[in-house]
Amino acid sequence: MIDQQIQEKVDLWLNSAIDEESKAAIKNMSQDELADAFYKDLEFGTGGLRGVMGVGSNRMNKYTVGMATQGLANYLKKTFTGEAISVAIAHDSRNNSRFFAETTAAVFSANGIKVYLFEALRPTPELSYAIRQLGCKSGVVLTASHNPKEYNGYKAYWDDGAQVIAPHDKNIITEVQAISGVEAINFEQNDDLIEPIGRAIDEKYIQEILNLTLAQDAVDAQNDLKIVFSPIHGTSITLVPEVLDRKGFKNVTVVEEQAEPNGDFPTVVYPNPEEKEAMTMALNKAKEIDADLIMATDPDADRVGIAAKNKHGEFELLNGNQAATLLIYFLLKKWEENGKLTGKQMIVKTIVTSDILDKMAESFGVDCPSTLTGFKFIAAHIKATEGEKEFIGGGEESYGYMISDFVRDKDAIASCAMLAEMTAWAKNQGLSVFDLLAEIYAQYGFFLEKLISITKKGMQGAQEIQDMMAGFRADPPKTIAGSPVTHLYDYNSSESTDLTSGTKSKINLPKSNVLQFVTANGSKISARPSGTEPKIKFYISVNSRLSSKADYDNVKASLEAKIDAIQQDLKL
């Protein structure tokens, strides 16, 4: 028997004003399919609204997008009473993204809200930029980032160009939940309130990126740097090749098989530059032309993955922490050389990002606060410290980076430009990307991280993830891989515990379902259920001294063995 609460939700949809095709689809579902499609409503997580496309309250469709937009419109009108309200809307290359974007525009305009709608697909960071540039109160981008092709999503932004955070996220959900049914959504589009935008915003955004340049002399000297680039069928094809060309790089090879935007992502299983499989075509092209740098972005162009030749002449993928290490070091070094460091600067990272960034920041006299996972929290910290601290750049382990603050979200377009510049700067000194990374490790310590994601789908999976976290809280490990656990950080109770002395301290961050274990040998293990996918993620970080670049392989092997031991001990 299907759960009564689920059946009531099914009946509500069947008796509503949804189209006949959707009603027929619901009637043809099995009980298991109904349970998964209706057991909950899509909620704003770390990335907004995200789910499998299809019919149901737990699916991305015209009606869930409409409800989200109606709720957001209602909240905007309550929040900005008496003010002119405008929003910007963008979308990626996914199937139905344009339809969802137009649906969103229709509902906003029907509610008397001015809409700036990008004329065609655009990168997510450009949407963040457009919100502030156009003086909008909010914005929406239709994307499911790097999720499989069955997914789509809806990221809501506030007037600072950042994704919504508390209290706005919860308040919007409250407004959405207050909508009695499909009939409460106003789909009557007002064409007079919808204005297409495009090239004019592109040009301003591109110019902001070009203005970030720190080592133009190195770019000029290395303008034939061999770069391989892939948009993995996504939005970055609209801007990255042009930005690299205008920056001065004249030897960029685009992976043609992945250049065309396509929501089916026909050449990859997952359109995610974190996955080696998604980078295969770019790696093959790099071998063919003996490239200096490989870059690939996800469909909405907020994440970028990179690869380069190691000291053995083999192309090797760098993880998000390594790319962040290189990028932030380059920014800090050039800011110092250019006399721009005054003691009032900061970089920002998240609690699951490599602690090597803290060490680098300290050596340059720059602050390095850590936020909860998600760039909306990095953006919130920038906003909270405006006028006091100057933001240089920031990043998180999940392949997202931000340079300067004209965009308030991770930005693969600006990151591609800066990573190429960093590579040219290193090459100008006779260093490869991996040479530079080894020099950084020799100075600050060799930090190595690994992310383990465990997928638990559906209602049962969600419960299993809750049970895993409850188990860790009820009986935290005393030792991990033979090293005593010395500190426990529980971000849900906002409390850290020194297990050696028993001293407890307050964590001054918003509550979040994250646990961290720090061991006596400096290892850090974080457990965190994903806010956007049916996964629980474990972040493992280990470190060791690197006495010389010659020891790189040996130290790396010992750190990999340490990670394996942790993984086995925790049965991950």
Rosetta blueprint (number, residue, H / E / L):
1 M L
2 I L
3 D L
4 Q H
5 Q H
6 I H
7 Q H
8 E H
9 K H
10 V H
11 D H
12 L H
13 W H
14 L H
15 N L
16 S L
17 A L
18 I L
19 D L
20 E H
21 E H
22 S H
23 K H
24 A H
25 A H
26 I H
27 K H
28 N L
29 M L
30 S L
31 Q H
32 D H
33 E H
34 L H
35 A H
36 D H
37 A H
38 F H
39 Y L
40 K L
41 D L
42 L L
43 E L
44 F L
45 G E
46 T L
47 G L
48 G E
49 L E
50 R E
51 G E
52 V E
53 M E
54 G L
55 V L
56 G L
57 S L
58 N L
59 R L
60 M E
61 N L
62 K H
63 Y H
64 T H
65 V H
66 G H
67 M H
68 A H
69 T H
70 Q H
71 G H
72 L H
73 A H
74 N H
75 Y H
76 L H
77 K H
78 K H
79 T H
80 F L
81 T L
82 G L
83 E L
84 A L
85 I L
86 S E
87 V E
88 A E
89 I E
90 A E
91 H E
92 D L
93 S L
94 R L
95 N L
96 N L
97 S H
98 R H
99 F H
100 F H
101 A H
102 E H
103 T H
104 T H
105 A H
106 A H
107 V H
108 F H
109 S H
110 A H
111 N L
112 G L
113 I L
114 K E
115 V E
116 Y E
117 L E
118 F E
119 E L
120 A L
121 L L
122 R L
123 P L
124 T H
125 P H
126 E H
127 L H
128 S H
129 Y H
130 A H
131 I H
132 R H
133 Q H
134 L L
135 G L
136 C L
137 K L
138 S E
139 G E
140 V E
141 V E
142 L E
143 T L
144 A L
145 S L
146 H L
147 N L
148 P L
149 K L
150 E L
151 Y E
152 N E
153 G E
154 Y E
155 K E
156 A E
157 Y E
158 W E
159 D L
160 D L
161 G L
162 A L
163 Q E
164 V L
165 I L
166 A L
167 P L
168 H H
169 D H
170 K H
171 N H
172 I H
173 I H
174 T H
175 E H
176 V H
177 Q H
178 A L
179 I L
180 S L
181 G L
182 V H
183 E H
184 A H
185 I L
186 N L
187 F L
188 E L
189 Q L
190 N L
191 D H
192 D H
193 L H
194 I E
195 E E
196 P E
197 I E
198 G L
199 R H
200 A H
201 I H
202 D H
203 E H
204 K H
205 Y H
206 I H
207 Q H
208 E H
209 I H
210 L H
211 N L
212 L L
213 T L
214 L L
215 A L
216 Q H
217 D H
218 A H
219 V H
220 D H
221 A H
222 Q L
223 N L
224 D L
225 L L
226 K L
227 I E
228 V E
229 F E
230 S E
231 P L
232 I L
233 H L
234 G L
235 T H
236 S H
237 I H
238 T H
239 L L
240 V H
241 P H
242 E H
243 V H
244 L H
245 D H
246 R H
247 K H
248 G L
249 F L
250 K L
251 N L
252 V E
253 T E
254 V E
255 V L
256 E H
257 E H
258 Q H
259 A L
260 E L
261 P L
262 N L
263 G L
264 D L
265 F L
266 P L
267 T L
268 V L
269 V L
270 Y L
271 P L
272 N L
273 P L
274 E L
275 E L
276 K H
277 E H
278 A H
279 M H
280 T H
281 M H
282 A H
283 L H
284 N H
285 K H
286 A H
287 K H
288 E H
289 I H
290 D L
291 A L
292 D L
293 L E
294 I E
295 M E
296 A E
297 T E
298 D L
299 P L
300 D L
301 A L
302 D L
303 R E
304 V E
305 G E
306 I E
307 A E
308 A E
309 K E
310 N L
311 K L
312 H L
313 G L
314 E L
315 F E
316 E E
317 L E
318 L L
319 N L
320 G H
321 N H
322 Q H
323 A H
324 A H
325 T H
326 L H
327 L H
328 I H
329 Y H
330 F H
331 L H
332 L H
333 K H
334 K H
335 W H
336 E H
337 E H
338 N L
339 G L
340 K L
341 L L
342 T L
343 G L
344 K L
345 Q E
346 M E
347 I E
348 V E
349 K E
350 T E
351 I L
352 V L
353 T L
354 S L
355 D L
356 I H
357 L H
358 D H
359 K H
360 M H
361 A H
362 E H
363 S H
364 F L
365 G L
366 V L
367 D E
368 C L
369 P L
370 S E
371 T E
372 L L
373 T L
374 G L
375 F H
376 K H
377 F H
378 I H
379 A H
380 A H
381 H H
382 I H
383 K H
384 A H
385 T L
386 E L
387 G L
388 E L
389 K L
390 E E
391 F E
392 I E
393 G E
394 G E
395 G E
396 E E
397 E L
398 S L
399 Y L
400 G E
401 Y E
402 M E
403 I E
404 S L
405 D L
406 F L
407 V L
408 R L
409 D L
410 K L
411 D L
412 A H
413 I H
414 A H
415 S H
416 C H
417 A H
418 M H
419 L H
420 A H
421 E H
422 M H
423 T H
424 A H
425 W H
426 A H
427 K H
428 N H
429 Q L
430 G L
431 L L
432 S L
433 V H
434 F H
435 D H
436 L H
437 L H
438 A H
439 E H
440 I H
441 Y H
442 A H
443 Q H
444 Y H
445 G L
446 F E
447 F E
448 L E
449 E E
450 K E
451 L E
452 I E
453 S E
454 I E
455 T E
456 K L
457 K L
458 G H
459 M H
460 Q H
461 G H
462 A H
463 Q H
464 E H
465 I H
466 Q H
467 D H
468 M H
469 M H
470 A H
471 G H
472 F H
473 R H
474 A H
475 D L
476 P L
477 P L
478 K L
479 T E
480 I E
481 A L
482 G L
483 S E
484 P E
485 V E
486 T E
487 H E
488 L E
489 Y E
490 D E
491 Y L
492 N L
493 S L
494 S L
495 E E
496 S E
497 T E
498 D E
499 L L
500 T L
501 S L
502 G L
503 T L
504 K E
505 S E
506 K E
507 I L
508 N L
509 L L
510 P L
511 K L
512 S L
513 N L
514 V L
515 L E
516 Q E
517 F E
518 V E
519 T E
520 A L
521 N L
522 G L
523 S L
524 K E
525 I E
526 S E
527 A E
528 R E
529 P E
530 S L
531 G L
532 T L
533 E L
534 P L
535 K E
536 I E
537 K E
538 F E
539 Y E
540 I E
541 S E
542 V E
543 N E
544 S E
545 R L
546 L L
547 S L
548 S L
549 K H
550 A H
551 D H
552 Y H
553 D H
554 N H
555 V H
556 K H
557 A H
558 S H
559 L H
560 E H
561 A H
562 K H
563 I H
564 D H
565 A H
566 I H
567 Q H
568 Q H
569 D H
570 L L
571 K L
572 L L
